Amino acid sequence: MRLCLKKEQLAKILKEIKVVLLDMDGVLIRENYNSEAQLAGVRAKIDEFCDFLKPLGIKCGILSAGLEAKAAKEFEKCNLDYFENVSLNKAGRAQIILCDNNSSFDNLLYIGDDMLDIPVLQKAGVALAPADSRREVKRVADILVRETDPVKIIEFIEALIKAV
């Protein structure tokens, strides 16, 4: 974990981001976010975020160990570059995605909230965790997002990328 990252160092790392991967359960899907209207709102924000990233040459995807059926059907409609369901080895799947883009973990921005996300967070160029992540996840994240609302989390990531 790079606790001592200065603003200039973070800006330099963010300029090299080529892939953004989002965990679904606990980041984009919340226990209280299960109505069709709420899922549609998150989906619309994901689409808007992907539209923002594409001209920058940044790929976007969901990398999740548990694709809840209702949410998965909604998010499959998004204009994501990747929509991956992996059981245990998220880091291995992230590596394949990065290789497909001639990139390395240094070029990855990842947000996750649970134990299975730690191996990816530890390798990512920029590792984020929502405010209510497990304590172990917060310890390895570069940035703790002080939000739990999925739309606000995506807005935070977009603002972070826009700032460089």
Backbone as a chain_set.jsonl record, in Angstrom:
{"seq": "MRLCLKKEQLAKILKEIKVVLLDMDGVLIRENYNSEAQLAGVRAKIDEFCDFLKPLGIKCGILSAGLEAKAAKEFEKCNLDYFENVSLNKAGRAQIILCDNNSSFDNLLYIGDDMLDIPVLQKAGVALAPADSRREVKRVADILVRETDPVKIIEFIEALIKAV", "coords": {"N": [[0.843, -1.178, 0.0], [0.537, 2.19, -0.833], [0.815, 4.448, 1.177], [1.96, 6.916, 1.408], [1.666, 8.342, -0.913], [2.061, 11.103, -2.906], [0.271, 13.91, -4.256], [1.234, 14.519, -6.825], [2.517, 12.124, -7.496], [0.358, 10.346, -7.554], [-1.115, 11.475, -9.64], [0.629, 10.996, -11.776], [0.595, 8.189, -11.865], [-2.144, 7.769, -12.399], [-2.337, 8.791, -14.99], [-1.348, 6.744, -16.469], [-3.223, 4.755, -16.481], [-5.005, 2.201, -18.064], [-6.974, 0.373, -17.936], [-9.992, -0.038, -16.185], [-11.388, -1.762, -13.602], [-14.22, -2.969, -11.94], [-15.512, -4.239, -8.945], [-18.469, -6.142, -8.385], [-20.468, -7.162, -6.41], [-21.078, -5.628, -3.4], [-19.82, -3.324, -4.152], [-20.893, -2.187, -6.634], [-23.363, -3.293, -6.325], [-25.538, -3.192, -3.706], [-26.845, -4.276, -0.572], [-29.183, -2.889, -0.08], [-29.781, -2.008, -2.571], [-31.646, -3.102, -4.661], [-33.902, -2.838, -6.183], [-35.544, -2.634, -9.372], [-35.48, -0.07, -10.462], [-33.358, 1.133, -9.057], [-31.196, -0.487, -9.864], [-31.271, 0.064, -12.593], [-30.559, 2.754, -12.519], [-27.892, 2.582, -11.62], [-26.864, 1.132, -13.735], [-27.195, 2.991, -15.837], [-25.392, 4.939, -14.991], [-23.001, 3.508, -15.141], [-22.877, 3.113, -17.911], [-22.608, 5.786, -18.747], [-20.146, 6.351, -17.557], [-18.469, 4.529, -18.915], [-18.701, 5.617, -21.475], [-17.382, 8.014, -21.023], [-14.782, 7.051, -20.542], [-13.959, 5.711, -22.917], [-13.078, 7.529, -25.106], [-10.681, 8.246, -23.977], [-9.161, 6.081, -24.253], [-9.353, 4.081, -22.383], [-10.235, 1.001, -21.076], [-13.131, -0.611, -19.671], [-14.571, -2.598, -17.103], [-16.416, -5.204, -15.364], [-15.45, -7.203, -12.732], [-16.156, -9.88, -11.015], [-16.832, -12.062, -8.259], [-19.248, -13.043, -7.617], [-21.936, -12.999, -9.336], [-24.849, -11.697, -8.925], [-27.98, -12.756, -9.959], [-30.174, -11.071, -10.9], [-28.994, -8.509, -11.001], [-26.828, -9.072, -12.646], [-28.055, -9.605, -15.116], [-29.03, -7.069, -15.684], [-26.66, -5.533, -15.792], [-25.3, -6.759, -17.848], [-26.287, -5.535, -20.052], [-24.945, -3.204, -20.232], [-22.491, -1.007, -21.779], [-19.949, -2.187, -21.39], [-16.506, -3.17, -21.629], [-15.611, -5.522, -20.579], [-17.088, -8.196, -18.814], [-16.932, -10.106, -16.324], [-17.15, -13.185, -14.603], [-15.655, -14.681, -12.036], [-14.5, -17.308, -9.931], [-12.524, -17.74, -7.729], [-9.959, -16.782, -8.444], [-9.39, -13.836, -9.035], [-7.247, -12.157, -9.607], [-5.822, -13.587, -11.515], [-7.619, -13.575, -13.685], [-7.8, -10.823, -14.104], [-5.19, -10.377, -14.951], [-5.216, -11.65, -17.458], [-7.044, -10.014, -18.834], [-5.595, -7.615, -18.782], [-3.31, -8.365, -20.261], [-4.54, -8.777, -22.732], [-4.842, -6.182, -23.442], [-2.33, -5.235, -23.831], [-1.116, -4.402, -21.451], [-0.115, -3.879, -17.998], [-0.378, -4.687, -14.468], [0.26, -2.245, -13.378], [-1.11, -0.483, -14.934], [-3.718, -0.593, -14.166], [-6.736, 0.377, -12.625], [-8.499, -0.48, -9.862], [-11.386, -1.333, -7.987], [-12.497, -2.74, -5.024], [-14.081, -4.641, -2.388], [-13.892, -6.83, -0.669], [-12.413, -9.867, 0.724], [-11.596, -11.55, -1.441], [-10.844, -9.683, -3.274], [-8.423, -8.644, -2.535], [-5.88, -9.722, -3.624], [-5.9, -8.575, -6.226], [-6.14, -5.851, -5.666], [-3.708, -5.432, -4.343], [-1.902, -5.585, -6.424], [-2.689, -3.718, -8.291], [-2.268, -0.642, -10.12], [-3.623, 1.593, -9.149], [-5.488, 1.29, -6.312], [-8.665, 1.054, -4.992], [-11.118, 1.319, -2.367], [-14.424, 1.0, -1.126], [-16.093, 2.896, 1.501], [-17.249, 1.153, 3.394], [-15.845, -1.214, 3.252], [-14.232, -4.352, 4.031], [-12.021, -4.471, 6.811], [-9.455, -5.526, 6.265], [-9.256, -5.118, 3.54], [-9.327, -2.344, 3.335], [-6.829, -1.794, 4.353], [-5.067, -2.429, 2.297], [-5.723, -0.783, 0.241], [-5.106, 2.038, -1.874], [-6.615, 4.301, -1.936], [-9.302, 5.289, -0.015], [-12.591, 5.359, -0.677], [-14.945, 7.547, 0.322], [-17.603, 6.882, 0.207], [-20.569, 4.891, -0.174], [-22.629, 4.525, -1.849], [-23.342, 3.249, -5.003], [-23.534, 4.835, -7.407], [-22.358, 7.245, -6.623], [-19.803, 6.317, -6.029], [-18.858, 5.614, -8.585], [-18.933, 8.146, -9.744], [-16.96, 9.37, -8.184], [-14.635, 7.973, -9.016], [-14.587, 8.739, -11.702], [-14.202, 11.526, -11.403], [-11.682, 11.481, -10.252], [-10.105, 10.5, -12.364], [-10.578, 12.513, -14.25], [-9.249, 14.591, -13.039], [-6.578, 14.499, -13.712]], "CA": [[0.0, 0.0, 0.0], [1.31, 3.418, -0.947], [0.179, 5.42, 2.061], [2.621, 8.214, 1.314], [1.564, 8.872, -2.268], [1.791, 12.532, -3.015], [-0.664, 14.246, -5.327], [1.947, 14.426, -8.106], [2.743, 10.709, -7.772], [-0.939, 9.777, -7.924], [-1.441, 11.988, -10.976], [1.479, 10.276, -12.736], [0.068, 6.821, -11.972], [-3.457, 7.824, -13.05], [-2.139, 9.031, -16.426], [-0.963, 5.472, -17.098], [-4.319, 3.789, -16.365], [-5.561, 1.767, -19.341], [-8.107, -0.517, -17.642], [-10.689, 0.148, -14.911], [-12.229, -2.909, -13.279], [-15.075, -2.732, -10.78], [-16.156, -5.387, -8.32], [-19.904, -5.909, -8.419], [-21.116, -7.336, -5.108], [-20.503, -4.807, -2.355], [-19.392, -2.034, -4.719], [-21.976, -1.727, -7.506], [-24.621, -3.845, -5.819], [-25.638, -3.072, -2.261], [-28.008, -5.007, -0.048], [-30.372, -2.037, -0.194], [-29.89, -1.593, -3.97], [-32.112, -4.277, -5.386], [-35.073, -2.604, -7.015], [-35.212, -2.463, -10.785], [-35.159, 1.346, -10.692], [-32.013, 1.384, -8.546], [-30.253, -1.155, -10.762], [-31.262, 0.822, -13.846], [-29.783, 3.966, -12.262], [-26.472, 2.207, -11.597], [-26.521, 0.773, -15.114], [-27.074, 4.232, -16.607], [-24.146, 5.592, -14.577], [-21.907, 2.717, -15.717], [-22.82, 3.453, -19.34], [-22.058, 7.141, -18.837], [-18.739, 6.231, -17.19], [-17.788, 3.884, -20.049], [-18.649, 6.614, -22.551], [-16.331, 8.957, -20.637], [-13.472, 6.4, -20.628], [-13.602, 5.247, -24.253], [-12.21, 8.464, -25.851], [-9.38, 8.314, -23.317], [-8.48, 4.819, -24.528], [-9.392, 3.266, -21.174], [-11.242, -0.06, -21.079], [-13.867, -0.692, -18.413], [-15.244, -3.87, -16.934], [-16.8, -5.728, -14.053], [-14.76, -8.437, -12.379], [-16.855, -10.225, -9.795], [-16.871, -13.474, -7.869], [-20.624, -13.45, -7.395], [-22.832, -12.181, -10.15], [-26.244, -11.856, -8.522], [-28.686, -12.954, -11.227], [-30.948, -9.902, -11.33], [-28.05, -7.444, -11.341], [-26.023, -9.508, -13.791], [-28.855, -9.399, -16.325], [-29.093, -5.63, -15.932], [-25.34, -5.006, -16.147], [-24.899, -7.319, -19.149], [-26.746, -4.591, -21.072], [-24.042, -2.04, -20.242], [-21.496, -1.037, -22.844], [-18.674, -2.548, -20.798], [-15.583, -3.956, -22.444], [-15.474, -6.823, -19.929], [-18.068, -8.559, -17.791], [-16.33, -11.391, -15.983], [-17.496, -13.873, -13.366], [-14.596, -15.615, -11.652], [-14.8, -17.817, -8.601], [-11.533, -17.425, -6.715], [-8.73, -16.162, -8.927], [-9.637, -12.565, -9.715], [-5.975, -11.621, -10.101], [-5.504, -14.299, -12.757], [-8.493, -13.069, -14.751], [-7.368, -9.449, -14.369], [-3.956, -10.487, -15.742], [-5.602, -11.971, -18.84], [-7.62, -8.782, -19.393], [-4.501, -6.662, -18.978], [-2.503, -8.858, -21.39], [-5.326, -8.505, -23.944], [-4.712, -4.751, -23.718], [-0.901, -4.904, -23.79], [-0.962, -3.62, -20.229], [0.292, -4.59, -16.793], [-1.13, -4.253, -13.295], [0.534, -0.815, -13.171], [-2.072, 0.265, -15.747], [-5.053, -0.977, -13.701], [-7.438, 0.963, -11.491], [-9.44, -1.502, -9.4], [-12.091, -1.087, -6.728], [-13.085, -3.931, -4.448], [-14.472, -4.473, -0.986], [-13.877, -8.055, 0.121], [-11.158, -10.62, 0.787], [-11.188, -12.037, -2.759], [-10.327, -8.556, -4.049], [-7.107, -8.233, -2.041], [-4.765, -9.96, -4.547], [-5.94, -7.605, -7.331], [-5.853, -4.548, -5.075], [-2.278, -5.357, -4.026], [-1.13, -5.472, -7.653], [-3.196, -2.635, -9.144], [-1.605, 0.656, -10.097], [-4.423, 2.375, -8.205], [-6.42, 0.402, -5.626], [-9.672, 1.787, -4.237], [-12.06, 0.54, -1.57], [-15.514, 1.807, -0.573], [-16.011, 3.2, 2.935], [-17.662, 0.04, 4.242], [-15.089, -2.426, 2.922], [-13.628, -5.081, 5.153], [-10.822, -3.822, 7.353], [-8.281, -6.036, 5.561], [-9.257, -4.483, 2.216], [-8.947, -0.945, 3.541], [-5.388, -1.752, 4.615], [-4.268, -2.546, 1.07], [-6.184, 0.206, -0.748], [-4.416, 3.327, -1.969], [-7.604, 5.351, -1.698], [-10.573, 4.882, 0.574], [-13.675, 6.186, -1.188], [-15.804, 7.803, 1.481], [-18.977, 6.686, -0.265], [-21.016, 3.51, -0.344], [-23.607, 4.542, -2.928], [-22.658, 2.884, -6.25], [-23.459, 5.956, -8.359], [-21.366, 8.196, -6.103], [-18.491, 5.685, -6.177], [-18.465, 5.777, -9.988], [-18.662, 9.578, -9.913], [-15.665, 9.639, -7.558], [-13.588, 7.454, -9.895], [-14.573, 9.615, -12.873], [-13.581, 12.788, -10.992], [-10.269, 11.193, -10.043], [-9.471, 10.416, -13.682], [-10.666, 13.85, -14.86], [-8.351, 15.534, -12.357], [-5.209, 14.444, -14.266]], "C": [[0.885, 1.236, 0.0], [0.643, 4.517, -0.132], [0.73, 6.822, 1.873], [2.584, 8.789, -0.097], [1.253, 10.359, -2.226], [0.891, 12.762, -4.217], [-0.007, 14.085, -6.7], [2.189, 12.967, -8.498], [1.452, 10.035, -8.226], [-1.321, 10.215, -9.329], [-0.639, 11.25, -12.043], [0.972, 8.85, -12.96], [-1.264, 6.824, -12.725], [-3.335, 8.063, -14.556], [-1.821, 7.752, -17.187], [-2.073, 4.42, -17.055], [-4.893, 3.502, -17.748], [-6.794, 0.877, -19.163], [-8.661, -0.156, -16.262], [-11.592, -1.065, -14.718], [-12.94, -2.648, -11.955], [-15.586, -4.061, -10.244], [-17.654, -5.109, -8.294], [-20.531, -5.988, -7.034], [-20.374, -6.535, -4.041], [-19.987, -3.465, -2.841], [-20.523, -1.464, -5.571], [-23.343, -2.205, -7.041], [-24.558, -3.825, -4.3], [-26.852, -3.876, -1.805], [-29.285, -4.196, -0.212], [-30.576, -1.519, -1.622], [-30.384, -2.777, -4.793], [-33.39, -4.05, -6.189], [-34.628, -2.402, -8.456], [-34.825, -1.026, -11.095], [-33.745, 1.67, -10.204], [-30.964, 0.751, -9.447], [-30.152, -0.416, -12.09], [-30.462, 2.118, -13.689], [-28.29, 3.699, -12.239], [-26.022, 1.859, -13.014], [-26.319, 2.021, -15.969], [-25.766, 4.948, -16.267], [-22.941, 4.845, -15.132], [-21.756, 3.044, -17.199], [-22.2, 4.832, -19.554], [-20.549, 7.123, -18.552], [-17.938, 5.597, -18.324], [-17.662, 4.844, -21.223], [-17.581, 7.668, -22.282], [-14.942, 8.349, -20.868], [-13.028, 6.081, -22.053], [-12.728, 6.236, -25.037], [-10.816, 8.615, -25.241], [-8.56, 7.052, -23.564], [-8.433, 3.89, -23.323], [-10.547, 2.267, -21.272], [-11.883, -0.149, -19.7], [-14.572, -2.043, -18.307], [-15.62, -4.162, -15.504], [-16.094, -7.055, -13.885], [-15.318, -8.857, -11.031], [-16.831, -11.718, -9.533], [-18.298, -13.958, -7.655], [-21.568, -12.57, -8.175], [-24.275, -12.508, -9.787], [-27.104, -11.779, -9.778], [-29.4, -11.708, -11.736], [-30.023, -8.768, -11.784], [-27.227, -7.817, -12.568], [-26.78, -9.283, -15.091], [-28.927, -7.926, -16.69], [-27.749, -5.103, -16.433], [-24.798, -5.597, -17.439], [-25.292, -6.385, -20.291], [-25.829, -3.374, -21.193], [-23.04, -2.15, -21.386], [-20.089, -1.218, -22.284], [-17.802, -3.285, -21.803], [-15.448, -5.373, -21.897], [-16.556, -6.991, -18.877], [-17.718, -9.979, -17.379], [-16.803, -11.914, -14.635], [-16.404, -14.898, -13.094], [-14.86, -16.072, -10.227], [-13.767, -17.366, -7.57], [-10.371, -16.582, -7.219], [-8.993, -14.892, -9.729], [-8.351, -11.992, -10.302], [-5.571, -12.292, -11.418], [-6.34, -13.796, -13.923], [-8.137, -11.629, -15.108], [-6.107, -9.455, -15.228], [-4.264, -10.773, -17.205], [-6.172, -10.729, -19.529], [-6.517, -7.776, -19.699], [-3.613, -7.08, -20.149], [-3.215, -8.604, -22.714], [-5.194, -7.049, -24.379], [-3.259, -4.282, -23.697], [-0.576, -4.032, -22.589], [-0.479, -4.516, -19.095], [-0.578, -4.107, -15.629], [-0.885, -2.782, -12.974], [-0.491, 0.057, -13.891], [-3.517, 0.013, -15.335], [-5.507, -0.114, -12.532], [-8.51, -0.042, -11.115], [-10.096, -1.058, -8.105], [-12.759, -2.377, -6.279], [-13.307, -3.751, -2.962], [-14.264, -5.687, -0.105], [-12.551, -8.798, -0.034], [-10.683, -11.104, -0.578], [-10.62, -10.933, -3.642], [-8.886, -8.194, -3.681], [-5.967, -8.535, -3.021], [-4.729, -8.974, -5.729], [-5.586, -6.215, -6.802], [-4.358, -4.375, -4.803], [-1.425, -5.133, -5.271], [-1.496, -4.252, -8.494], [-2.366, -1.364, -9.007], [-2.295, 1.601, -9.142], [-5.494, 1.446, -7.643], [-7.36, 1.229, -4.765], [-10.561, 0.824, -3.467], [-13.164, 1.463, -1.079], [-15.401, 1.928, 0.944], [-16.344, 2.014, 3.827], [-16.991, -1.287, 3.892], [-14.6, -3.116, 4.186], [-12.331, -4.387, 5.568], [-9.559, -4.245, 6.6], [-8.139, -5.397, 4.181], [-8.822, -3.033, 2.341], [-7.449, -0.805, 3.739], [-4.553, -1.814, 3.348], [-4.661, -1.522, 0.007], [-5.312, 1.451, -0.705], [-5.353, 4.457, -1.568], [-8.859, 4.723, -1.114], [-11.639, 5.862, 0.095], [-14.678, 6.349, -0.053], [-17.285, 7.74, 1.108], [-19.286, 5.196, -0.238], [-22.053, 3.406, -1.459], [-22.895, 4.258, -4.253], [-22.511, 4.035, -7.249], [-22.402, 6.952, -7.904], [-19.957, 7.63, -6.185], [-17.992, 5.867, -7.604], [-18.141, 7.239, -10.269], [-17.307, 9.962, -9.315], [-14.526, 9.186, -8.472], [-13.463, 8.338, -11.136], [-13.888, 10.946, -12.541], [-12.091, 12.616, -10.789], [-9.521, 11.165, -11.374], [-9.494, 11.778, -14.382], [-9.63, 14.815, -14.289], [-6.935, 15.515, -12.931], [-5.147, 14.943, -15.691]], "O": [[1.861, 1.314, 0.745], [-0.011, 5.404, -0.68], [0.043, 7.806, 2.148], [3.403, 9.645, -0.432], [0.298, 10.797, -1.585], [0.771, 11.902, -5.089], [-0.629, 13.572, -7.631], [2.084, 12.607, -9.67], [1.456, 9.248, -9.172], [-1.801, 9.406, -10.122], [-1.174, 10.917, -13.101], [0.924, 8.366, -14.091], [-1.489, 5.979, -13.591], [-4.166, 7.571, -15.319], [-2.001, 7.682, -18.403], [-1.882, 3.307, -17.545], [-5.223, 4.415, -18.504], [-7.556, 0.653, -20.104], [-7.91, 0.009, -15.3], [-12.447, -1.359, -15.554], [-12.343, -2.174, -10.988], [-16.04, -4.91, -11.01], [-18.064, -3.953, -8.191], [-21.065, -4.998, -6.535], [-19.183, -6.745, -3.812], [-19.742, -2.565, -2.038], [-21.051, -0.392, -5.275], [-24.361, -1.579, -7.339], [-23.639, -4.374, -3.694], [-27.773, -4.119, -2.584], [-30.351, -4.759, -0.457], [-31.449, -0.684, -1.857], [-29.614, -3.382, -5.539], [-33.902, -4.981, -6.811], [-33.48, -2.045, -8.722], [-33.932, -0.789, -11.908], [-33.015, 2.403, -10.871], [-29.954, 1.38, -9.761], [-29.063, -0.286, -12.647], [-29.768, 2.536, -14.616], [-27.505, 4.485, -12.769], [-24.933, 2.243, -13.439], [-25.365, 2.092, -16.743], [-25.109, 5.498, -17.151], [-21.964, 5.467, -15.549], [-20.642, 3.23, -17.688], [-21.365, 5.015, -20.441], [-19.775, 7.801, -19.229], [-16.852, 6.071, -18.659], [-16.629, 4.879, -21.891], [-16.946, 8.16, -23.214], [-14.032, 9.037, -21.33], [-11.84, 6.172, -22.363], [-11.712, 5.818, -25.593], [-9.884, 9.058, -25.912], [-7.408, 6.959, -23.14], [-7.574, 3.012, -23.246], [-11.691, 2.648, -21.52], [-11.266, 0.191, -18.691], [-15.1, -2.563, -19.29], [-15.208, -3.476, -14.569], [-16.128, -7.916, -14.764], [-14.988, -8.255, -10.01], [-16.811, -12.53, -10.458], [-18.531, -15.159, -7.525], [-21.954, -11.499, -7.706], [-24.847, -13.478, -10.284], [-26.971, -10.846, -10.57], [-29.237, -11.337, -12.899], [-30.249, -8.149, -12.824], [-26.962, -6.974, -13.426], [-26.198, -8.815, -16.07], [-28.891, -7.572, -17.868], [-27.699, -4.322, -17.383], [-23.923, -5.001, -18.068], [-24.702, -6.435, -21.37], [-25.932, -2.606, -22.15], [-22.775, -3.239, -21.895], [-19.161, -0.498, -22.652], [-18.305, -3.943, -22.714], [-15.201, -6.314, -22.651], [-16.893, -6.057, -18.149], [-18.155, -10.942, -18.01], [-16.849, -11.176, -13.651], [-16.251, -15.867, -13.837], [-15.382, -15.313, -9.411], [-14.121, -16.666, -6.622], [-9.853, -15.745, -6.479], [-8.837, -14.874, -10.95], [-8.372, -11.403, -11.383], [-5.045, -11.64, -12.321], [-5.826, -13.613, -15.026], [-8.169, -11.254, -16.28], [-5.967, -8.63, -16.131], [-3.638, -10.198, -18.095], [-5.822, -10.431, -20.671], [-6.514, -7.158, -20.763], [-3.206, -6.235, -20.946], [-2.576, -8.257, -23.707], [-5.408, -6.723, -25.547], [-2.984, -3.09, -23.564], [0.151, -3.045, -22.702], [-0.44, -5.74, -19.218], [-1.414, -3.22, -15.799], [-1.735, -2.136, -12.362], [-0.715, 1.204, -13.504], [-4.442, 0.363, -16.068], [-4.764, 0.099, -11.574], [-9.336, -0.417, -11.947], [-9.448, -0.48, -7.233], [-13.483, -3.02, -7.039], [-12.782, -2.819, -2.352], [-14.442, -5.59, 1.109], [-11.688, -8.406, -0.819], [-9.484, -11.073, -0.852], [-9.981, -11.22, -4.655], [-8.207, -7.509, -4.444], [-5.134, -7.655, -3.238], [-3.65, -8.585, -6.178], [-4.814, -5.489, -7.429], [-3.808, -3.293, -5.011], [-0.343, -4.553, -5.183], [-0.699, -3.805, -9.318], [-1.838, -1.051, -7.939], [-1.636, 2.332, -8.403], [-6.302, 0.888, -8.385], [-6.922, 2.006, -3.916], [-10.737, -0.33, -3.857], [-12.887, 2.587, -0.659], [-14.694, 1.151, 1.586], [-15.776, 1.882, 4.912], [-17.517, -2.356, 4.203], [-14.565, -2.524, 5.265], [-11.641, -3.79, 4.74], [-8.691, -3.415, 6.329], [-7.025, -5.164, 3.712], [-8.029, -2.549, 1.532], [-6.862, 0.198, 3.336], [-3.435, -1.299, 3.326], [-3.993, -1.412, -1.021], [-4.842, 1.865, 0.355], [-4.942, 5.436, -0.946], [-9.401, 3.757, -1.651], [-11.594, 7.049, 0.42], [-15.196, 5.36, 0.464], [-18.105, 8.479, 1.654], [-18.387, 4.356, -0.275], [-22.322, 2.312, -1.957], [-21.94, 4.955, -4.595], [-21.457, 4.182, -7.868], [-21.629, 7.449, -8.723], [-19.005, 8.383, -6.391], [-16.836, 6.232, -7.816], [-17.168, 7.533, -10.964], [-16.59, 10.788, -9.88], [-13.563, 9.924, -8.681], [-12.353, 8.648, -11.569], [-13.076, 11.434, -13.328], [-11.314, 13.512, -11.118], [-8.436, 11.735, -11.497], [-8.52, 12.149, -15.037], [-9.189, 15.74, -14.971], [-6.16, 16.433, -12.662], [-4.074, 14.96, -16.293]]}, "num_chains": 1, "name": "protein.A"}
